[in-house]
Each structure stands twice: as C-alpha cells, then as structure tokens.
Amino acid sequence: MSMFHWTEKPCATLQSGGVIGPDERLPWPSTTVMGVQHLIAMFGATVLAPILMGFDPNVAILMSGVGTLIFFLITGGKVPSYLGSSFAFIGVVIAASGYTGPGPNANIGVALGGIIACGVVYTLIGVLVQAIGTLWIEKLMPPVVTGAVVAVIGLNLAGIPIKNMAPTNFDAWMQGITFVCVALVAVFTSGMVQRLLILVGLILASLIYAVLTNGMGFGTPLSLSGIASAAWFGLPHFAAPVFEAKAMSLIAPVAIILVAENLGHIKAVTAMTGKNLDKFMGRAFMGDGIATIVAGSAGGTGVTTYAENIGVMAATKIYSTAVFMVAGCMAILLGFSPKFGALIQAIPLPVMGGVSIVVFGLIAIAGAKIWVDNKVDFSDNKNLLVAAITLILGTGDYTLKFGDFAFGGIGTATFGAVFLHLLLSRKR
C-alpha cells in the first residue's frame, strides 16, 4: 500500500494552497481542474505526433492516459509526470513503415512491432538502473551528448513539414501564417493562453484558413462534415503489431533517447520540488517502457514524459501526482470519442505543417538549452567535435547499411555521439 501514500494519510497530505508536493494533493475539485489543465497542456503534441506518423489520434490519446496511469502505479505515485506521444519515434517510424502521408499509415503494423521492441529495451534499462543506479547513464550521456541528441530529434524532422505538408504555394504561405500566429500568441499573451500557445495558434490559423478558402476561394476548403457525422462515443481504430526484424532494429534504439528525456525531466522535477527523485529513476524508466509496450500493442505511439506538463508544474508549484492520475483518466475518456478524432482530422494540412515547424524547432532549441543550462564548454575540442558531428549526422540523415538493414538519422547520431564522447574522453 505504500505506493498510494497520499491516499493512506489524507489528513497529513491534503493541502489547501502553497507548494503542493508529489505525495500531497489539493481538494478533489481543485485537483480535477488542475488535471484538465495538464490534459490541455499535453494535447497539442500528443495529437500531432500520431498524425505525422499516420496513426489514429484517438488511440494515441487513449494510450497516453493508460500509460500515465501505468507510470503512476509503477512509480508508486511518487513521480509527477504525464506520458504523451514521443516525437523521438517519428523519424524512425516513417523510415520503417515507408509512410508518406497524409492519412492512415498502411504499414502501421511493422512500426508497432518496433515500438514494442523499443519498450522492451527501455524496460530492461529501467531494471538495470533500479539495480545499480544512474551513474553509468550520466557517464555515457553527459550534457554535451544529451543536448546534441535532443537537438537532432527536431532537426531530423525538419523536412517533413517543409517537403510533405505544403504541396501548393498557398499551403506554403498558410504554413507561414500559422507559425506567425503561434509566435504572436507566445509573445503577446500571458497566463494560460500563453501556455497553450500551440493550441491557440492552431485555432487562430484554422480560422484564417477557413476565411481564405471557404470565404475567398483560395486553396482546398475546410470541411467539417466528418465532425457532424461522427458519433460522440465509440471504439478507436486499434491496430495489431507485426514483428519484423529490420523495423525492430531501426526503432528499438530510440530507447536511448527516451532514457535521456526521462533522465532530464526527473532531474528538473527534483530541482523544482527539492525532493531527490533519483531513487525512483529505474521505476520511472520501467513505467515508461511498459507504457510504450502497451501503447504499441494497441496501435498507439511510443510515449515519454512530457516537458509541457513539467512547465505547468513550474508555473503552478503544484507537483501532486494525483493531478496526473485525474488527467490520465480524462484522456482515456477522450480516446473513446470518434467526434474528437474527426475534429483532429479536420485540421488543414498546411496549418498542421506550420505547427510542426514550431514544434520541431522547439525540440531542437531544447537541446541547445541543455548545453546552456549545464554550461557546456565549447572551447574544449572534445565537446565541440561531439556536438558538431552529431548535429550533421542527424540533420543530414547520415545512413550506415549492414546488409539489408539501414541505420540512419537519429540512430546514427545518438550512438555516434555516445561513441565519440567515450573515445575522445580517453585523453586525460
């Protein structure tokens, strides 16, 4: 029963204000409202990732909720985090399945088999960390490596919105309008509106798109007929995995990236709460890994802890894990609404492309922020060369072939960064 510590002693853990720790909670009405806020914060990215891979957004939302509850249980309700769709899978899933978009991914099965393989590797890493600690991970992936790998995730994906989501000149202009809308919301608003910059910017751009197409005759008109005909409740489109060695070996290495993400997120929450969560690191990895296995088994994307929700915690000073349990339950309910899925599918392709430019760019900048926050010294040739080579390997989609297997992009960049750092660190 220790994993539910905040429910065991409600008198000791119930708080009415101030800083709320992971094992504390607000009254349930307030906790529910906070859960809604976290649901909205993760919404844009969790829905965008499956669309870019040709997955069903409803399944992704549903499995993000299921995954969050799995994470809550395995970490014993001690680590505040929401698990949403991971963008680290996009490049390798597209490569493994041959998806060119838009619409459903006809070869989704082989991608799911790879996602499950990645979840298994991630879970085993969690078991190892729980047994011997995190020092070996921090040695393999210091800030110079972690920052480069995170930056590469965004840079490797840059060609998707530019090349595949703007087939006409009007669509390209609409992408520009979209990322300008997001930027204006980010700079000229405040509070919750600013925190929802992706969602609010997407809505504004969609309205402008409707005026230009439906009202003035430019481009393909916005159609809402699918929303009207969709049922309020129903089963999403689940899919079964297909285990193909080539796809599994291509996607499984993403586990290294997920480890780096989760490691950084837990360190961030530790710094914010003042409570050392390192002892839960292995369980956090296992929770994320098992959630990814479950998601891939049903047709969902791989999942990871979300920086968006860490940002919400930083702003509100509420770190209660009960909030994430509520958010996870709400996500499960949304996953069973075909009308919600139809609403997502109605978003114009160039608008989604403009949002993708922003999101992928933010991922790249997050890598640079890791360097800045950790004061990585680029006057040291070791750091300079590790970062420089890694960025070009990932951005240029550098590929190495072993027979019929091609290892490229994010995979070569990740392992290349780790190998280079170990090799160059041998000099005293």
N, C-alpha and C positions, 0 to 999 in steps of 0.2 A: 504493500500500500504506500510505500514511501514515494513512488513516482507521482502520487497525487497529493503531495504535501500541502498545496494551497487549499485543498478541499477538506483535509483532515482537521485543520485548526482554523475554522472560519473566523473566529473571534480575533485570533492573532494576526491573520493575513488580510482581512478585509480592511481597506483603506478608503478614505473619502476624498483625498486630494494629495497634492505634493508629488514627489517622485515615487512611482509605483514599481517595486522590484519584480523580477521574474516570478518569484513564488508568492506574490501578493496580487490582489485584484481590487478593482472598484466594485461598487454595487452592480448587479447584473444589468440593469437598464443602461448604465454608462458603459459597461463592458461591451454590450451589444452595439452601441453606437460606434465605439472605437473599432469593433470588428468590421462594421460597414466601411469605415474609413480605410482600413487596411485592405479590404476587398477591392475598393476603388483604386487604391494606390498600385496594386499589382495587376489590375485589369488590363491596361493597355498592352504591356509587354507580354503577358501570359497569352493574350488572344493573338497578338501579332505574330509570334513565333510559329504557331501551328499553321497559320495562313501562308507564311513564307515557305513552309515545307510541304504544303498540300494536305495537312492533317485536319480533322474535324475540330473546330474551336470548342464545341460543346464538350467533347471528350477531354480536351486539354484542361478546360475549366474544372470539369468534374474531377479529373485525376489530380489537379493541383490541390483541391480540397481534401481528397482522400490522402494524398501524400503528406499534406500538412498535419493531418490527424495521426498518421503513422509516425511522423517525425516527433510529434508531441509525446506519443506513448513511449517510443524507444529512448528518448532523452529524459523520460520521467517528468515531463513538464517543467524542465529546468532551463531550457534554452529557447528564448523568444525568437521565432523565425517563421516566415511564410515560405512555402515551397511553390514556385511558379515555373513556367516553361523556360528551359535554359536555351539561350541563344548560342551556346557553345556547340550545340548539335547541328545547327542549320547547315553550315558548310559541308560537313561530312555526310549528313543525311541526303542532301541534294546530290552529292557526288556518288553515294552508294546506290541511290534509287533512280538516278537519271532524271529527276524532276525538273521541268522547265516552267511550270506554272502558266497561268493561274488555274484554280480549280483543284479537285481532288488529286492526290498522288496515286497513280495507278499501280505503283510498285511499292506501296507503303509497307507490305509485309516484311521485306528484307531489311528495311530501315528499323522496324520494330525489333527484329531479331538482334540487330546491332545495338540498339538502345538497351535491351535486356542484358546483353553481354557486358556493356559498359557498367550497368548497375551492379552486376556480379563482381566485377573488378573493384568498383568503388566500395562495395560492402566488405570485401576482403581486406582492402586497405584500412577500413574502419576497425576491423577485428585486430589487425596488426597494431594500429595506433592505440587502441584500448589496452593492448597487452604491454607495449614497450614505450608509449609516449610519442610526442610530436617532434622531438629534436631532429630526427633524421629527415623529416619533411622540410623543416625550416632550413636545414643544411643543403638539401637538394634544390630547394626553391626559395632562395633569398629574394628580397625586394626587386633586384635588378632583373631576375628571371621572371618573377610573378608579373611585374609591370609590363614586360615585353610580351608575355603570353596573352595577358588580358587585352592589350592594345591590338594584338594581331587578330583576335576574335572579331573586333569591329572592322579592321582594315581588310581582312579577307572577304568580308561580306559586302564591301562597298559596291562591287559590280552588279549585285542583284537588283537594287532599285534603279540604278543608272541604265543598265542594259535591258532589263526584262520587264520593268514596270512603267515604262513611258514609251509605248510604241509609236505615238504621234507627236508632232510639235506642240499641239495643245496640251497633251498629257505632260510633256516636259515642263511647260510653263506652269501647269497646275501643281506639279511637284514643288516648284519654287514657291508658289503661293502658300503651299501647305507648310513648308519648313519656316517660312517667314511668319506665318500665324503662330506656330509653336514658339518661335523665338520671342515674338511680341508678348505672348502670354507669360513666358518665363521672366521677362524683364520688367514689364509694366503692370503686373498684377502682384498680389500678395496673398498670404494666408493659404487657405485650402485650394483656391483657384490656381495659385502658382504651383502648388504641389501636384496638381492634376494637369500640368502643362501639356502633356501628350494627349490626354483625352479631350481637354477643352480645345486645343489647337486642331485636333482631328474633326471635332464637331463644327468649328468655325469654317474650316476648309471645305467640309462636305456641303455646308450651306452655300458657300460661294460657288462650288462646283454645280450645285443644283440651279443656281441663278444663271450661270453661264451656259449650261447645257439645256436644261428644260425650258428656261426662260428666253435665252438669246440664240439658241441653235448651234452652239459650239460643242464639238465632241459628242460622246455617247451619253444620252440622257440617263439620269439617275432613276432607277426603277425600285419601287417599294412593294411591288405586287407579291413578291415572295414572303414578305413580312406579314402581309394581310392574310395570306392563305395558310401560314404555318400555325400549328397547334401550340397552345400555351405549355402543355406538358407532353412528354414523350421520351422514348429512349434515343440517345445519340447514336451515331454510326460507329459502333465498335469494330475493331479490326483485329485479325489474328496475326501473330508474328510468324515469319519464315526465317529459319536459321541457315544462313548462307555464309560460309567461311570468309569470303572476300569482304562482304559488308560488315561482318562482326569485327574483323581485324582492323577495318578502317574506322569504325565508330568507337570501339572499346577504349582507345587511348584518350578519349575525351574525359575519362575519369580523372586524369591528371589535372585537367583544367578545373573540374568541379572541386577537387581537393583544394586547389589554390583559392578558388572563390570562397568556399566554405571556411577555410582557414582564416582568410581575411575578414570575413563577416563576423566570425566568433571573436576575433581579436578586437574588432570595432565595438561589438556589444560589451565585451569585457571592459574596454576603456570607458564606455558611457555609463555603465552601471556601477563600476568599481568592484564588481564581483568576478573573481577569476573563474572563467568557464572552461579552462583548458582541460580539466579532468573529465569534461563531457565531450571532448573533441571526437574521440573514437565513436562514441554513441551517436554523435551528430552525423558523422560520415556514414555509419551503418544505416541510420534513419533515412538519409538522403538516398543512399544506394538502394535500399529496399523499396522506397517510394518510386524510384526510377524503374525498377524491375516491374512493379505492379502497374505503373503507367504504361510501359511498353507492352505489357501483356494484354492490355485492353484497347490499344490504338492511340495512346496518348504520347506526348513528347516527354523526353527526359526532363527531370526537374532539378532545381537548385535553390538554395537560399537566396532571397531577393533583397538587393540593395535598396529598392524603392521603399520597402517596409522598414528597413533599418533607418532610412531617412525620416519616416513618420515617427518612429520611436525617439529619434534625436530631437525632433521638434516638440513632441508632447511630453517627454520624460515619463512615459508610461511603457514599461517593459514587461508587463504581465503576460505570461504565456496563455492565460485564459482568453485573452483577446484573440489570439491566433486560433484557438480551438473554435471560437464562435465564427471567425472568418472562414475557416475550413468548412464548417457545416453549411454556411451560406453559399459557398462556391459549389458544393455538391448539389444544392437545390437548383442553382442556375444551370448546371450542366444538364439537367433533365428538362430544359425548356427549348424546344425547336424554334420558337419565336425569337428567342435570344440569339440562336445560331443564325437564323435568317437575317436578323438585324446586322450581325457582323459581316455576313456575306454581301450585304448591300453596300458596304463601304466602297466607294470608287477606287479602282486600281491605282491611279496616279496619286490619290490622296494617301493611300496606304504606302505608296512609294516614297512620298515626301516625309511621312512619319518615319519610315525605315531609315532614311538618310540621317535624320536626327538621332534615332536610337543607336544605330551603328556607330555614328560619330561619338556619341556619349560613351559607348563602351571603349572606344579607342582612347578617349581622353581619360577615362577611369584608370587605364594602365599608366598613363603619364602621371596621374595624380599619386599613384603608388610610389613612383620614383621621387616625387616632390616631398610627399609626407615622410618618407624614410630617408630623405637627404642622400640619395644615391650619388656617389661621386663619379662624374663622367670625365674627370681629369685622369682617372685610373683607366688605363688602356683595356684592362680586363672587362670592366663594366661597359666601356664604350663599344668594344667589339661584340660582346654578347648581345647587347641591345640592338646595335646596328644590323648585324647579320640576321637576327631573329625577325626583325620587322620586315626586311626584304623577303626572307623566305616565306613568311605568311602572306604578305600583301601580294607578292608575285605568284603565289600558289606553286611554290617550288615542289616538284614531284620526283620521288625516287621509286623505281619499279623493281620488284622482286618477282620475276616470272610474270604471272598474270595479275599479281597484286600491285596496285599503285598506292603509294603512301605520300600524300601531298598536303599542301596548305597548312592548316592548323596543326596537324600531326607532326610534320617535319619541323615546324617552328618550335613546338613545345619540347620535343625530345632534343632538337638541336640546341635549344637554349640551356637545357639541363646538362647535356654532354659538354658543350663549350665551357660552361661555368666550372664544371668539375675539372676539365682538362687544364684550363688557364689558371685555376686556383692552386695547381701543384707547385707553382713558383712561390717561394716564400716571400 
